[in-house]
Amino acid sequence: MGRIAQTDGLTDVQADILSAVRTFVDKEILPYATELEHKDEFPEAIVEAMKEMGLFGITIPEEYGGLGESLLTYALVVEEIARGWMSVSGVINTHFIVAYLVLQHGTPEQKQRLLPKMATGEVRGAFSLSEPGCGSDVSAITTRATQDGDDYLINGQKMWLTNGARAGIVATLVKTDEGAESVYRNMTTFLLEKEPGFGTHGGITIPGKIDKLGYKGVETTEMVLDNHRVPASSILGGEEGRGKGFYQMMDGVEVGRVNVAARACGIMIRAFELAIAYAQQRRTFGKQIVDHQAIAFKLAEMATKVEAGHLMMVNAARKKDSGQRNDVEAGMAKYLASEYCYEVTTEAFRIHGGYGYSKEYEIERLFREAPFMLIGEGTSEVQKRIISRALLKDYKLQ
């Protein structure tokens, strides 16, 4: 890459990891991404190579077989991968959130049993909050777990599971009956273990892929739960995790928002690269279009937005790594990066003119992928709500 979106203060290990990933993206993802995306084909060879590189365990501690790296390292890796093809970053995104949840909130037994297999990518994770009737309003979920002896029976329907078919573990938020006054204290996260693949396994049915505008290659699915029986040991954190599911999942969403910000940065970095290259190749009225002030100013604005989004993403990751809560910083980063991603990609599309509308040009793919960043891990309106609430606390009149 050029001058934009560089990060200062990295360790030698971080720099080496990013260099290796960047080379991998240039050689093994970019040349094949558009063809695979148009076919909606899962990038099996790319994923196997990512396993060998240890990317599925990048934030999992070394004692469990991972690389033990920070959220910042992970986010910068995701940015690089999304620059190649955003869908590939989706393969490790929800996996990363589930591994984070197990590490932060799991019992010692859950950590010992699940994290080593997750570190190698042998077992992959999916993250399930949304339902057909709710997305941003988590309090409206209807999927429910009822106690039946020492077990629980889970019934309901979940939506928008990335890795829904290939996952072996699905962190799933459901309603339980703790009798608390707040609905948010009557929710529990279950680690549902299943056989990878579509179809019915026990009481879990993964019907098939949801066809999407973009974000192709990686599968997005529904999950239907019909009297699915699980032991109490499936509760994230064990018996002490009962009623704490909402707060556990929101902890996961905070790191997920840094991840989506990183993915948005990756897309807009690539859109900018394509635009500035095309602007030097295309000629109109006897000169390169980059020599027209209108185009030159567009590129200046795009580069500035890329830089701003990248810096806010890095700031949010570093705050979480320092042990502090980063809900506001993650919300700001996700909001700004996703909006700028859409704007930068749209400008790159316009710079390409009629060729931007052709499937032969990479920008056409990016133009379909960028809108997803506006929705994933909470819409811009949700981020504004989080940010404004925090501001009113900090600036409350006495």
Secondary structure per residue as TSV (DSSP state, phi and psi in degrees):
chain	resnum	aa	ss	phi	psi
A	1	M	-	360.0	166.7
A	2	G	-	-87.7	-139.4
A	3	R	S	-79.4	-25.7
A	4	I	T	-75.9	154.3
A	5	A	T	58.9	41.5
A	6	Q	-	-93.2	152.7
A	7	T	-	-123.0	126.0
A	8	D	S	-89.3	162.2
A	9	G	S	75.5	22.5
A	10	L	-	-83.7	149.8
A	11	T	-	-74.9	166.8
A	12	D	H	-61.7	-37.3
A	13	V	H	-64.6	-45.5
A	14	Q	H	-60.8	-44.3
A	15	A	H	-62.9	-39.3
A	16	D	H	-67.4	-41.4
A	17	I	H	-62.0	-46.3
A	18	L	H	-65.4	-37.8
A	19	S	H	-63.4	-42.1
A	20	A	H	-65.8	-41.4
A	21	V	H	-67.7	-40.2
A	22	R	H	-62.3	-43.2
A	23	T	H	-62.2	-42.7
A	24	F	H	-60.8	-44.2
A	25	V	I	-61.9	-45.6
A	26	D	I	-65.5	-35.4
A	27	K	I	-94.5	-34.4
A	28	E	I	-114.4	-11.3
A	29	I	I	-113.5	-56.9
A	30	L	H	-55.2	-41.7
A	31	P	H	-67.3	-18.3
A	32	Y	H	-116.8	-10.9
A	33	A	H	-60.1	-49.6
A	34	T	H	-64.9	-41.5
A	35	E	H	-63.3	-46.1
A	36	L	H	-64.5	-38.3
A	37	E	H	-65.8	-43.0
A	38	H	H	-64.7	-30.5
A	39	K	H	-84.6	-8.6
A	40	D	T	55.1	45.2
A	41	E	-	-105.0	131.0
A	42	F	-	-63.3	132.9
A	43	P	-	-80.8	68.9
A	44	E	H	-57.2	-47.5
A	45	A	H	-65.1	-39.0
A	46	I	H	-64.0	-43.7
A	47	V	H	-65.0	-40.2
A	48	E	H	-62.6	-38.8
A	49	A	H	-66.5	-36.5
A	50	M	H	-65.7	-35.8
A	51	K	H	-59.8	-47.9
A	52	E	H	-62.9	-31.7
A	53	M	H	-77.5	-9.4
A	54	G	T	82.7	14.8
A	55	L	G	-70.7	-23.7
A	56	F	G	-71.9	-19.5
A	57	G	G	-115.5	25.9
A	58	I	T	-61.6	-34.5
A	59	T	T	-103.2	-2.1
A	60	I	S	-78.9	131.7
A	61	P	-	-57.6	154.1
A	62	E	G	-59.5	-31.2
A	63	E	G	-63.6	-20.3
A	64	Y	G	-105.2	11.0
A	65	G	T	94.0	7.6
A	66	G	S	-95.6	-172.2
A	67	L	-	-90.8	-16.3
A	68	G	-	66.3	31.5
A	69	E	-	-90.2	170.8
A	70	S	-	-83.0	169.6
A	71	L	H	-61.7	-38.0
A	72	L	H	-60.0	-47.7
A	73	T	H	-57.3	-46.9
A	74	Y	H	-59.3	-46.7
A	75	A	H	-62.2	-39.8
A	76	L	H	-68.9	-35.0
A	77	V	H	-64.3	-44.8
A	78	V	H	-61.5	-41.1
A	79	E	H	-57.6	-45.0
A	80	E	H	-63.4	-45.3
A	81	I	H	-66.0	-42.5
A	82	A	H	-65.1	-29.5
A	83	R	H	-59.9	-34.0
A	84	G	H	-79.3	-51.2
A	85	W	-	-166.0	115.7
A	86	M	H	-57.7	-34.7
A	87	S	H	-60.3	-34.5
A	88	V	H	-66.0	-38.0
A	89	S	H	-64.4	-29.3
A	90	G	H	-65.6	-28.2
A	91	V	H	-63.0	-35.8
A	92	I	H	-100.0	-9.1
A	93	N	H	-63.2	-62.4
A	94	T	H	-67.7	-30.7
A	95	H	H	-57.5	-45.8
A	96	F	H	-61.9	-42.9
A	97	I	H	-63.5	-43.4
A	98	V	H	-64.5	-42.3
A	99	A	H	-61.1	-40.1
A	100	Y	H	-62.1	-44.6
A	101	L	H	-62.6	-43.6
A	102	V	H	-63.5	-43.7
A	103	L	H	-64.9	-42.0
A	104	Q	H	-81.2	-34.7
A	105	H	H	-124.4	-7.3
A	106	G	-	-74.7	161.1
A	107	T	-	-75.0	161.4
A	108	P	H	-54.2	-38.1
A	109	E	H	-66.2	-42.7
A	110	Q	H	-62.4	-41.7
A	111	K	H	-63.6	-48.4
A	112	Q	H	-65.0	-34.6
A	113	R	H	-83.1	-36.7
A	114	L	H	-99.0	-41.3
A	115	L	H	-63.4	-40.5
A	116	P	H	-59.5	-39.0
A	117	K	H	-73.0	-30.7
A	118	M	H	-73.4	-33.7
A	119	A	H	-62.4	-34.6
A	120	T	H	-86.0	-13.3
A	121	G	T	85.3	2.3
A	122	E	S	-60.7	-43.1
A	123	V	S	-113.9	129.0
A	124	R	-	-112.2	154.4
A	125	G	E	-108.8	151.6
A	126	A	E	-130.7	156.8
A	127	F	E	-126.3	124.9
A	128	S	E	-129.2	108.8
A	129	L	-	-115.1	-52.3
A	130	S	-	-67.4	155.4
A	131	E	B	-135.7	169.2
A	132	P	T	-55.8	-30.5
A	133	G	T	-103.7	5.1
A	134	C	B	-156.7	147.8
A	135	G	S	-135.2	-81.2
A	136	S	S	-66.0	-33.4
A	137	D	-	-86.4	85.1
A	138	V	G	-64.7	-27.1
A	139	S	G	-63.5	-16.9
A	140	A	G	-89.0	4.5
A	141	I	-	-62.9	146.3
A	142	T	-	-117.1	-14.5
A	143	T	-	-58.7	133.0
A	144	R	E	-133.9	144.4
A	145	A	E	-113.6	126.8
A	146	T	E	-117.6	140.6
A	147	Q	E	-75.1	137.4
A	148	D	E	-137.3	90.4
A	149	G	T	68.7	-127.4
A	150	D	T	-87.8	-3.8
A	151	D	E	-109.4	178.8
A	152	Y	E	-128.0	143.9
A	153	L	E	-108.4	126.2
A	154	I	E	-112.2	131.4
A	155	N	E	-134.1	137.8
A	156	G	E	152.0	-172.7
A	157	Q	E	-136.6	129.9
A	158	K	E	-113.7	155.4
A	159	M	E	-129.3	159.7
A	160	W	E	61.9	47.1
A	161	L	E	-88.3	108.6
A	162	T	E	-72.4	136.0
A	163	N	T	68.6	19.0
A	164	G	T	-56.1	-36.2
A	165	A	T	-82.6	-48.6
A	166	R	T	-78.0	-14.2
A	167	A	-	-67.7	145.2
A	168	G	S	-103.2	-15.4
A	169	I	E	-133.5	130.5
A	170	V	E	-122.1	112.1
A	171	A	E	-75.6	114.4
A	172	T	E	-125.3	124.9
A	173	L	E	-91.3	128.5
A	174	V	E	-136.2	164.1
A	175	K	E	-80.5	138.1
A	176	T	-	-132.9	170.6
A	177	D	-	-113.7	85.1
A	178	E	-	-87.3	-11.0
A	179	G	-	77.7	15.9
A	180	A	-	-76.9	152.9
A	181	E	S	-66.8	-39.8
A	182	S	S	-83.6	131.9
A	183	V	G	-59.8	-29.8
A	184	Y	G	-70.2	-15.7
A	185	R	G	-97.5	7.3
A	186	N	S	-114.3	38.3
A	187	M	E	-130.2	143.4
A	188	T	E	-137.1	142.1
A	189	T	E	-96.7	126.5
A	190	F	E	-107.9	140.5
A	191	L	E	-94.0	96.6
A	192	L	E	-86.3	117.4
A	193	E	E	-96.6	134.1
A	194	K	-	-146.0	167.7
A	195	E	-	-78.2	133.9
A	196	P	S	-62.7	146.9
A	197	G	S	123.7	168.2
A	198	F	S	-84.2	166.5
A	199	G	E	102.8	-164.8
A	200	T	E	-108.3	129.8
A	201	H	E	-133.2	109.0
A	202	G	T	66.3	-128.3
A	203	G	T	-98.1	12.2
A	204	I	E	-105.8	128.3
A	205	T	E	-120.5	126.1
A	206	I	E	-108.1	100.9
A	207	P	-	-66.8	-39.4
A	208	G	-	163.6	179.0
A	209	K	B	-77.5	144.9
A	210	I	-	-88.2	126.9
A	211	D	-	-76.7	132.6
A	212	K	-	-128.8	160.7
A	213	L	S	-60.7	-48.2
A	214	G	S	-137.6	-154.9
A	215	Y	-	52.8	45.6
A	216	K	-	-91.2	174.0
A	217	G	S	89.8	-61.6
A	218	V	S	-77.4	139.6
A	219	E	-	-85.1	142.2
A	220	T	E	-120.3	129.2
A	221	T	E	-135.0	170.5
A	222	E	E	-92.6	168.3
A	223	M	E	-142.7	119.5
A	224	V	E	-104.4	129.4
A	225	L	E	-114.7	117.8
A	226	D	E	-124.7	97.0
A	227	N	E	50.6	42.1
A	228	H	E	-74.0	119.4
A	229	R	E	-92.6	127.6
A	230	V	E	-135.6	150.1
A	231	P	E	-74.3	160.7
A	232	A	G	-61.1	-24.2
A	233	S	G	-67.6	-9.0
A	234	S	G	-79.5	-11.4
A	235	I	B	-68.7	130.2
A	236	L	T	-61.7	118.9
A	237	G	T	88.9	4.4
A	238	G	G	71.0	-158.8
A	239	E	G	-58.2	-31.2
A	240	E	G	-69.7	-15.4
A	241	G	G	-82.8	-8.2
A	242	R	T	-59.3	130.6
A	243	G	T	80.4	-1.1
A	244	K	-	-107.7	7.3
A	245	G	H	-60.7	-42.6
A	246	F	H	-59.5	-44.7
A	247	Y	H	-71.1	-34.8
A	248	Q	H	-64.0	-46.9
A	249	M	H	-66.9	-35.7
A	250	M	H	-67.6	-32.3
A	251	D	H	-61.1	-42.7
A	252	G	H	-65.6	-37.7
A	253	V	H	-64.7	-34.9
A	254	E	H	-59.1	-46.8
A	255	V	H	-71.1	-30.7
A	256	G	H	-64.4	-33.3
A	257	R	H	-69.5	-36.2
A	258	V	H	-61.7	-40.2
A	259	N	H	-62.1	-45.9
A	260	V	H	-65.7	-38.4
A	261	A	H	-59.3	-41.9
A	262	A	H	-64.4	-40.1
A	263	R	H	-65.6	-41.4
A	264	A	H	-61.4	-41.1
A	265	C	H	-62.0	-42.0
A	266	G	H	-60.7	-43.8
A	267	I	H	-62.3	-46.7
A	268	M	H	-74.1	-27.1
A	269	I	H	-60.5	-47.3
A	270	R	H	-65.4	-40.5
A	271	A	H	-61.4	-40.7
A	272	F	H	-65.2	-43.9
A	273	E	H	-57.8	-44.8
A	274	L	H	-65.2	-40.7
A	275	A	H	-66.8	-44.9
A	276	I	H	-71.9	-29.2
A	277	A	H	-70.7	-46.9
A	278	Y	H	-62.9	-37.9
A	279	A	H	-65.0	-21.0
A	280	Q	H	-93.2	-11.1
A	281	Q	H	-99.1	-37.4
A	282	R	-	-80.0	135.7
A	283	R	E	-120.0	138.7
A	284	T	E	-140.9	144.8
A	285	F	T	52.0	38.8
A	286	G	T	83.0	7.5
A	287	K	E	-151.0	163.7
A	288	Q	E	-59.1	144.9
A	289	I	G	-68.7	-20.7
A	290	V	G	-65.2	-21.8
A	291	D	G	-81.0	-7.4
A	292	H	S	-82.2	130.0
A	293	Q	H	-57.9	-35.8
A	294	A	H	-58.3	-41.6
A	295	I	H	-75.6	-42.0
A	296	A	H	-59.4	-40.6
A	297	F	H	-68.9	-36.5
A	298	K	H	-58.5	-46.2
A	299	L	H	-63.8	-38.6
A	300	A	H	-62.8	-44.1
A	301	E	H	-64.9	-41.7
A	302	M	H	-62.4	-46.5
A	303	A	H	-61.9	-38.3
A	304	T	H	-65.3	-40.4
A	305	K	H	-67.2	-39.8
A	306	V	H	-58.6	-47.3
A	307	E	H	-63.0	-43.1
A	308	A	H	-63.7	-46.5
A	309	G	H	-61.4	-43.6
A	310	H	H	-62.0	-45.5
A	311	L	H	-65.9	-37.8
A	312	M	H	-68.9	-36.5
A	313	M	H	-63.3	-45.6
A	314	V	H	-61.7	-42.2
A	315	N	H	-61.2	-43.6
A	316	A	H	-65.0	-40.9
A	317	A	H	-65.6	-44.0
A	318	R	H	-64.4	-35.9
A	319	K	H	-66.4	-43.0
A	320	K	H	-63.0	-41.1
A	321	D	H	-63.9	-25.7
A	322	S	T	-78.6	-2.9
A	323	G	T	93.9	3.2
A	324	Q	S	-95.5	156.7
A	325	R	-	-70.0	140.9
A	326	N	-	-128.1	30.3
A	327	D	H	-59.2	-42.2
A	328	V	H	-70.0	-47.1
A	329	E	H	-63.0	-40.7
A	330	A	H	-66.3	-39.8
A	331	G	H	-64.2	-42.9
A	332	M	H	-63.4	-44.1
A	333	A	H	-64.5	-44.3
A	334	K	H	-65.9	-43.2
A	335	Y	H	-61.3	-52.9
A	336	L	H	-66.8	-46.9
A	337	A	H	-64.6	-40.0
A	338	S	H	-69.6	-40.9
A	339	E	H	-67.0	-43.9
A	340	Y	H	-66.6	-36.0
A	341	C	H	-57.9	-46.6
A	342	Y	H	-62.4	-42.5
A	343	E	H	-68.8	-45.0
A	344	V	H	-65.1	-42.5
A	345	T	H	-66.2	-38.1
A	346	T	H	-63.6	-42.7
A	347	E	H	-65.4	-39.8
A	348	A	H	-61.9	-40.8
A	349	F	H	-59.9	-42.9
A	350	R	H	-70.9	-36.3
A	351	I	H	-61.3	-34.4
A	352	H	T	-72.8	-12.1
A	353	G	G	60.3	-141.4
A	354	G	G	-60.2	-31.1
A	355	Y	G	-66.2	-24.8
A	356	G	G	-63.8	-21.3
A	357	Y	G	-88.2	-5.2
A	358	S	S	-90.8	137.8
A	359	K	T	-69.4	-9.7
A	360	E	T	-74.6	-17.5
A	361	Y	S	-104.5	138.1
A	362	E	H	-61.8	-30.5
A	363	I	H	-61.5	-27.9
A	364	E	H	-60.1	-40.5
A	365	R	H	-66.3	-46.6
A	366	L	H	-61.8	-36.3
A	367	F	H	-63.6	-29.7
A	368	R	H	-85.5	-23.7
A	369	E	H	-83.0	-34.3
A	370	A	H	-57.0	-40.5
A	371	P	H	-59.9	-27.2
A	372	F	H	-62.6	-30.4
A	373	M	H	-65.0	-24.2
A	374	L	T	-72.5	-16.4
A	375	I	T	-111.9	-42.8
A	376	G	T	-57.8	137.2
A	377	E	T	58.6	33.2
A	378	G	S	104.1	131.1
A	379	T	-	-67.0	170.0
A	380	S	H	-60.4	-34.1
A	381	E	H	-65.8	-37.9
A	382	V	H	-64.3	-42.4
A	383	Q	H	-62.6	-41.9
A	384	K	H	-62.3	-35.5
A	385	R	H	-65.2	-45.3
A	386	I	H	-61.4	-46.7
A	387	I	H	-64.3	-46.9
A	388	S	H	-66.1	-37.8
A	389	R	H	-60.4	-43.9
A	390	A	H	-65.9	-39.5
A	391	L	H	-63.1	-40.2
A	392	L	H	-68.4	-27.9
A	393	K	H	-69.2	-45.6
A	394	D	H	-71.8	-30.7
A	395	Y	T	-114.6	25.6
A	396	K	-	-65.4	130.7
A	397	L	-	-69.7	136.9
A	398	Q	-	-82.0	360.0
